Protein backbone atom coordinates (compact mmCIF):
# COMPACT_ATOMS: atom_id res chain seq x y z
CA UNK A 1 0.00 0.00 0.00
CA UNK A 2 2.77 2.44 0.96
CA UNK A 3 4.72 1.57 -2.21
CA UNK A 4 1.65 2.26 -4.34
CA UNK A 5 1.06 5.61 -2.62
CA UNK A 6 4.70 6.60 -3.17
CA UNK A 7 4.42 5.70 -6.88
CA UNK A 8 1.28 7.79 -7.25
CA UNK A 9 2.85 10.78 -5.50
CA UNK A 10 5.98 10.54 -7.63
CA UNK A 11 3.94 10.34 -10.83
CA UNK A 12 1.94 13.39 -9.73
CA UNK A 13 5.09 15.37 -9.00
CA UNK A 14 6.63 14.45 -12.34
CA UNK A 15 3.45 15.42 -14.18
CA UNK A 16 3.49 18.77 -12.38
CA UNK A 17 7.06 19.41 -13.54
CA UNK A 18 6.24 19.10 -17.23
CA UNK A 19 6.70 22.28 -19.19
CA UNK A 20 3.50 23.81 -20.45
CA UNK A 21 3.51 23.82 -24.25
CA UNK A 22 0.01 25.27 -24.54
CA UNK A 23 -0.98 28.85 -23.82
CA UNK A 24 -3.13 29.55 -20.76
CA UNK A 25 -6.69 28.36 -21.25
CA UNK A 26 -9.16 31.19 -21.77
CA UNK A 27 -12.51 31.14 -20.05
CA UNK A 28 -15.74 32.94 -20.73
CA UNK A 29 -15.67 36.52 -19.42
CA UNK A 30 -18.64 36.15 -17.07
CA UNK A 31 -20.89 33.40 -15.71
CA UNK A 32 -24.21 34.16 -14.02
CA UNK A 33 -24.09 31.37 -11.45
CA UNK A 34 -27.85 31.32 -10.89
CA UNK A 35 -28.45 30.78 -14.64
CA UNK A 36 -25.71 28.13 -14.76
CA UNK A 37 -27.29 26.03 -11.99
CA UNK A 38 -29.50 23.09 -12.89
CA UNK A 39 -29.19 20.01 -15.08
CA UNK A 40 -26.69 19.61 -17.92
CA UNK A 41 -26.64 16.54 -20.19
CA UNK A 42 -23.09 15.42 -20.97
CA UNK A 43 -22.97 15.35 -24.78
CA UNK A 44 -19.29 14.43 -25.15
CA UNK A 45 -16.13 14.29 -23.07
CA UNK A 46 -12.58 13.20 -22.63
CA UNK A 47 -13.56 11.18 -19.60
CA UNK A 48 -11.96 10.64 -16.26
CA UNK A 49 -11.46 7.01 -15.30
CA UNK A 50 -14.77 6.55 -13.40
CA UNK A 51 -16.88 7.92 -16.27
CA UNK A 52 -15.16 6.27 -19.24
CA UNK A 53 -18.23 4.05 -19.88
CA UNK A 54 -20.89 6.62 -19.00
CA UNK A 55 -24.28 6.55 -20.73
CA UNK A 56 -27.13 9.01 -20.03
CA UNK A 57 -24.73 11.20 -18.05
CA UNK A 58 -26.13 14.29 -16.33
CA UNK A 59 -24.28 16.87 -14.25
CA UNK A 60 -26.49 18.91 -11.89
CA UNK A 61 -25.51 22.03 -9.96
CA UNK A 62 -27.15 23.81 -7.02
CA UNK A 63 -25.79 26.67 -4.93
CA UNK A 64 -25.18 25.95 -1.27
CA UNK A 65 -25.77 28.64 1.39
CA UNK A 66 -21.99 28.88 1.95
CA UNK A 67 -21.39 29.76 -1.73
CA UNK A 68 -20.10 26.35 -2.76
CA UNK A 69 -21.76 24.38 -5.55
CA UNK A 70 -23.48 21.08 -4.73
CA UNK A 71 -22.76 18.85 -7.71
CA UNK A 72 -24.45 15.59 -8.59
CA UNK A 73 -23.11 13.55 -11.50
CA UNK A 74 -25.25 10.56 -12.50
CA UNK A 75 -24.85 8.06 -15.30
CA UNK A 76 -25.36 4.43 -16.26
CA UNK A 77 -22.28 2.24 -16.48
CA UNK A 78 -21.70 0.65 -19.89
CA UNK A 79 -25.18 1.00 -21.37
CA UNK A 80 -28.62 2.52 -21.04
CA UNK A 81 -29.66 -0.33 -18.75
CA UNK A 82 -26.31 -0.43 -16.94
CA UNK A 83 -25.77 0.08 -13.24
CA UNK A 84 -26.72 3.57 -12.06
CA UNK A 85 -23.74 5.50 -10.71
CA UNK A 86 -23.63 8.74 -8.76
CA UNK A 87 -20.83 11.10 -7.71
CA UNK A 88 -21.31 14.14 -5.51
CA UNK A 89 -18.29 16.44 -5.61
CA UNK A 90 -18.44 20.02 -4.36
CA UNK A 91 -17.55 22.96 -6.57
CA UNK A 92 -15.84 26.10 -5.32
CA UNK A 93 -15.71 29.26 -7.42
CA UNK A 94 -12.08 30.39 -7.30
CA UNK A 95 -12.36 33.38 -9.66
CA UNK A 96 -15.23 35.45 -8.29
CA UNK A 97 -14.67 38.20 -10.89
CA UNK A 98 -15.82 35.94 -13.74
CA UNK A 99 -17.26 32.90 -11.86
CA UNK A 100 -15.71 30.85 -14.71
CA UNK A 101 -12.93 29.09 -12.78
CA UNK A 102 -13.83 26.55 -10.13
CA UNK A 103 -12.16 23.93 -8.05
CA UNK A 104 -14.10 20.65 -8.05
CA UNK A 105 -13.48 18.62 -4.90
CA UNK A 106 -14.08 14.88 -5.05
CA UNK A 107 -11.76 14.07 -2.16
CA UNK A 108 -10.55 16.46 0.52
CA UNK A 109 -8.22 18.40 0.30
CA UNK A 110 -7.73 18.08 -3.47
CA UNK A 111 -9.61 20.32 -5.91
CA UNK A 112 -9.58 19.56 -9.62
CA UNK A 113 -9.25 22.34 -12.18
CA UNK A 114 -12.64 23.19 -13.72
CA UNK A 115 -12.91 26.04 -16.24
CA UNK A 116 -15.97 27.22 -18.12
CA UNK A 117 -14.38 27.95 -21.51
CA UNK A 118 -17.52 28.06 -23.64
CA UNK A 119 -21.06 29.13 -22.83
CA UNK A 120 -23.74 30.13 -25.28
CA UNK A 121 -25.54 33.39 -24.45
CA UNK A 122 -28.76 31.49 -23.74
CA UNK A 123 -26.95 29.12 -21.32
CA UNK A 124 -27.94 26.08 -23.44
CA UNK A 125 -24.45 24.71 -24.23
CA UNK A 126 -21.25 24.83 -22.22
CA UNK A 127 -17.75 23.38 -22.32
CA UNK A 128 -15.87 22.62 -19.12
CA UNK A 129 -12.13 22.50 -19.76
CA UNK A 130 -8.93 22.02 -17.82
CA UNK A 131 -5.67 23.92 -18.08
CA UNK A 132 -3.82 20.66 -18.84
CA UNK A 133 -6.26 19.81 -21.68
CA UNK A 134 -6.44 16.26 -20.30
CA UNK A 135 -10.21 16.16 -19.70
CA UNK A 136 -13.15 18.07 -21.17
CA UNK A 137 -16.94 17.98 -20.92
CA UNK A 138 -19.37 19.25 -23.56
CA UNK A 139 -22.76 19.73 -21.91
CA UNK A 140 -26.18 21.00 -22.91
CA UNK A 141 -29.57 21.60 -21.37
CA UNK A 142 -31.00 19.01 -23.77
CA UNK A 143 -29.78 15.47 -24.55
CA UNK A 144 -28.81 16.47 -28.11
CA UNK A 145 -27.34 19.46 -29.90
CA UNK A 146 -27.50 20.28 -33.60
CA UNK A 147 -24.70 19.41 -36.03
CA UNK A 148 -23.93 23.14 -36.42
CA UNK A 149 -23.71 23.58 -32.63
CA UNK A 150 -21.40 20.55 -32.38
CA UNK A 151 -19.18 21.94 -35.15
CA UNK A 152 -18.87 25.22 -33.23
CA UNK A 153 -17.96 23.33 -30.06
CA UNK A 154 -15.43 21.17 -31.91
CA UNK A 155 -13.81 24.29 -33.41
CA UNK A 156 -13.61 25.75 -29.90
CA UNK A 157 -11.98 22.57 -28.56
CA UNK A 158 -9.41 22.54 -31.35
CA UNK A 159 -8.61 26.22 -30.76
CA UNK A 160 -7.93 25.40 -27.10
CA UNK A 161 -5.52 22.62 -28.07
CA UNK A 162 -7.68 19.55 -27.48
CA UNK A 163 -7.35 16.56 -29.78
CA UNK A 164 -10.81 15.82 -31.18
CA UNK A 165 -9.90 12.16 -31.66
CA UNK A 166 -9.86 11.84 -27.85
CA UNK A 167 -13.36 13.30 -27.40
CA UNK A 168 -15.96 10.57 -26.91
CA UNK A 169 -19.68 11.08 -27.49
CA UNK A 170 -21.80 10.18 -24.47
CA UNK A 171 -24.86 8.18 -25.53
CA UNK A 172 -28.09 9.83 -24.42
CA UNK A 173 -31.54 8.24 -24.73
CA UNK A 174 -34.49 9.52 -22.77
CA UNK A 175 -37.77 7.82 -23.63
CA UNK A 176 -39.29 8.85 -20.31
CA UNK A 177 -38.71 11.78 -18.03
CA UNK A 178 -35.18 11.72 -16.63
CA UNK A 179 -34.73 10.26 -13.13
DOMAR-393790 format. One line per field, with one value per residue (C-alpha): x, y, z; residue in three letters; residue number from 1. Coordinates in Angstrom, 2 decimals, decimal comma, always signed. Layout:
<nodes>
u <- X	...
v <- Y	...
w <- Z	...
type <- ALA	...
seq <- NUM	...
</nodes>
This chain:
<nodes>
u <- +0,00	+2,77	+4,72	+1,65	+1,06	+4,70	+4,42	+1,28	+2,85	+5,98	+3,94	+1,94	+5,09	+6,63	+3,45	+3,49	+7,06	+6,24	+6,70	+3,50	+3,51	+0,01	-0,98	-3,13	-6,69	-9,16	-12,51	-15,74	-15,67	-18,64	-20,89	-24,21	-24,09	-27,85	-28,45	-25,71	-27,29	-29,50	-29,19	-26,69	-26,64	-23,09	-22,97	-19,29	-16,13	-12,58	-13,56	-11,96	-11,46	-14,77	-16,88	-15,16	-18,23	-20,89	-24,28	-27,13	-24,73	-26,13	-24,28	-26,49	-25,51	-27,15	-25,79	-25,18	-25,77	-21,99	-21,39	-20,10	-21,76	-23,48	-22,76	-24,45	-23,11	-25,25	-24,85	-25,36	-22,28	-21,70	-25,18	-28,62	-29,66	-26,31	-25,77	-26,72	-23,74	-23,63	-20,83	-21,31	-18,29	-18,44	-17,55	-15,84	-15,71	-12,08	-12,36	-15,23	-14,67	-15,82	-17,26	-15,71	-12,93	-13,83	-12,16	-14,10	-13,48	-14,08	-11,76	-10,55	-8,22	-7,73	-9,61	-9,58	-9,25	-12,64	-12,91	-15,97	-14,38	-17,52	-21,06	-23,74	-25,54	-28,76	-26,95	-27,94	-24,45	-21,25	-17,75	-15,87	-12,13	-8,93	-5,67	-3,82	-6,26	-6,44	-10,21	-13,15	-16,94	-19,37	-22,76	-26,18	-29,57	-31,00	-29,78	-28,81	-27,34	-27,50	-24,70	-23,93	-23,71	-21,40	-19,18	-18,87	-17,96	-15,43	-13,81	-13,61	-11,98	-9,41	-8,61	-7,93	-5,52	-7,68	-7,35	-10,81	-9,90	-9,86	-13,36	-15,96	-19,68	-21,80	-24,86	-28,09	-31,54	-34,49	-37,77	-39,29	-38,71	-35,18	-34,73
v <- +0,00	+2,44	+1,57	+2,26	+5,61	+6,60	+5,70	+7,79	+10,78	+10,54	+10,34	+13,39	+15,37	+14,45	+15,42	+18,77	+19,41	+19,10	+22,28	+23,81	+23,82	+25,27	+28,85	+29,55	+28,36	+31,19	+31,14	+32,94	+36,52	+36,15	+33,40	+34,16	+31,37	+31,32	+30,78	+28,13	+26,03	+23,09	+20,01	+19,61	+16,54	+15,42	+15,35	+14,43	+14,29	+13,20	+11,18	+10,64	+7,01	+6,55	+7,92	+6,27	+4,05	+6,62	+6,55	+9,01	+11,20	+14,29	+16,87	+18,91	+22,03	+23,81	+26,67	+25,95	+28,64	+28,88	+29,76	+26,35	+24,38	+21,08	+18,85	+15,59	+13,55	+10,56	+8,06	+4,43	+2,24	+0,65	+1,00	+2,52	-0,33	-0,43	+0,08	+3,57	+5,50	+8,74	+11,10	+14,14	+16,44	+20,02	+22,96	+26,10	+29,26	+30,39	+33,38	+35,45	+38,20	+35,94	+32,90	+30,85	+29,09	+26,55	+23,93	+20,65	+18,62	+14,88	+14,07	+16,46	+18,40	+18,08	+20,32	+19,56	+22,34	+23,19	+26,04	+27,22	+27,95	+28,06	+29,13	+30,13	+33,39	+31,49	+29,12	+26,08	+24,71	+24,83	+23,38	+22,62	+22,50	+22,02	+23,92	+20,66	+19,81	+16,26	+16,16	+18,07	+17,98	+19,25	+19,73	+21,00	+21,60	+19,01	+15,47	+16,47	+19,46	+20,28	+19,41	+23,14	+23,58	+20,55	+21,94	+25,22	+23,33	+21,17	+24,29	+25,75	+22,57	+22,54	+26,22	+25,40	+22,62	+19,55	+16,56	+15,82	+12,16	+11,84	+13,30	+10,57	+11,08	+10,18	+8,18	+9,83	+8,24	+9,52	+7,82	+8,85	+11,78	+11,72	+10,26
w <- +0,00	+0,96	-2,21	-4,34	-2,62	-3,17	-6,88	-7,25	-5,50	-7,63	-10,83	-9,73	-9,00	-12,34	-14,18	-12,38	-13,54	-17,23	-19,19	-20,45	-24,25	-24,54	-23,82	-20,76	-21,25	-21,77	-20,05	-20,73	-19,42	-17,07	-15,71	-14,02	-11,45	-10,89	-14,64	-14,76	-11,99	-12,89	-15,08	-17,92	-20,19	-20,97	-24,78	-25,15	-23,07	-22,63	-19,60	-16,26	-15,30	-13,40	-16,27	-19,24	-19,88	-19,00	-20,73	-20,03	-18,05	-16,33	-14,25	-11,89	-9,96	-7,02	-4,93	-1,27	+1,39	+1,95	-1,73	-2,76	-5,55	-4,73	-7,71	-8,59	-11,50	-12,50	-15,30	-16,26	-16,48	-19,89	-21,37	-21,04	-18,75	-16,94	-13,24	-12,06	-10,71	-8,76	-7,71	-5,51	-5,61	-4,36	-6,57	-5,32	-7,42	-7,30	-9,66	-8,29	-10,89	-13,74	-11,86	-14,71	-12,78	-10,13	-8,05	-8,05	-4,90	-5,05	-2,16	+0,52	+0,30	-3,47	-5,91	-9,62	-12,18	-13,72	-16,24	-18,12	-21,51	-23,64	-22,83	-25,28	-24,45	-23,74	-21,32	-23,44	-24,23	-22,22	-22,32	-19,12	-19,76	-17,82	-18,08	-18,84	-21,68	-20,30	-19,70	-21,17	-20,92	-23,56	-21,91	-22,91	-21,37	-23,77	-24,55	-28,11	-29,90	-33,60	-36,03	-36,42	-32,63	-32,38	-35,15	-33,23	-30,06	-31,91	-33,41	-29,90	-28,56	-31,35	-30,76	-27,10	-28,07	-27,48	-29,78	-31,18	-31,66	-27,85	-27,40	-26,91	-27,49	-24,47	-25,53	-24,42	-24,73	-22,77	-23,63	-20,31	-18,03	-16,63	-13,13
type <- UNK	UNK	UNK	UNK	UNK	UNK	UNK	UNK	UNK	UNK	UNK	UNK	UNK	UNK	UNK	UNK	UNK	UNK	UNK	UNK	UNK	UNK	UNK	UNK	UNK	UNK	UNK	UNK	UNK	UNK	UNK	UNK	UNK	UNK	UNK	UNK	UNK	UNK	UNK	UNK	UNK	UNK	UNK	UNK	UNK	UNK	UNK	UNK	UNK	UNK	UNK	UNK	UNK	UNK	UNK	UNK	UNK	UNK	UNK	UNK	UNK	UNK	UNK	UNK	UNK	UNK	UNK	UNK	UNK	UNK	UNK	UNK	UNK	UNK	UNK	UNK	UNK	UNK	UNK	UNK	UNK	UNK	UNK	UNK	UNK	UNK	UNK	UNK	UNK	UNK	UNK	UNK	UNK	UNK	UNK	UNK	UNK	UNK	UNK	UNK	UNK	UNK	UNK	UNK	UNK	UNK	UNK	UNK	UNK	UNK	UNK	UNK	UNK	UNK	UNK	UNK	UNK	UNK	UNK	UNK	UNK	UNK	UNK	UNK	UNK	UNK	UNK	UNK	UNK	UNK	UNK	UNK	UNK	UNK	UNK	UNK	UNK	UNK	UNK	UNK	UNK	UNK	UNK	UNK	UNK	UNK	UNK	UNK	UNK	UNK	UNK	UNK	UNK	UNK	UNK	UNK	UNK	UNK	UNK	UNK	UNK	UNK	UNK	UNK	UNK	UNK	UNK	UNK	UNK	UNK	UNK	UNK	UNK	UNK	UNK	UNK	UNK	UNK	UNK
seq <- 1	2	3	4	5	6	7	8	9	10	11	12	13	14	15	16	17	18	19	20	21	22	23	24	25	26	27	28	29	30	31	32	33	34	35	36	37	38	39	40	41	42	43	44	45	46	47	48	49	50	51	52	53	54	55	56	57	58	59	60	61	62	63	64	65	66	67	68	69	70	71	72	73	74	75	76	77	78	79	80	81	82	83	84	85	86	87	88	89	90	91	92	93	94	95	96	97	98	99	100	101	102	103	104	105	106	107	108	109	110	111	112	113	114	115	116	117	118	119	120	121	122	123	124	125	126	127	128	129	130	131	132	133	134	135	136	137	138	139	140	141	142	143	144	145	146	147	148	149	150	151	152	153	154	155	156	157	158	159	160	161	162	163	164	165	166	167	168	169	170	171	172	173	174	175	176	177	178	179
</nodes>
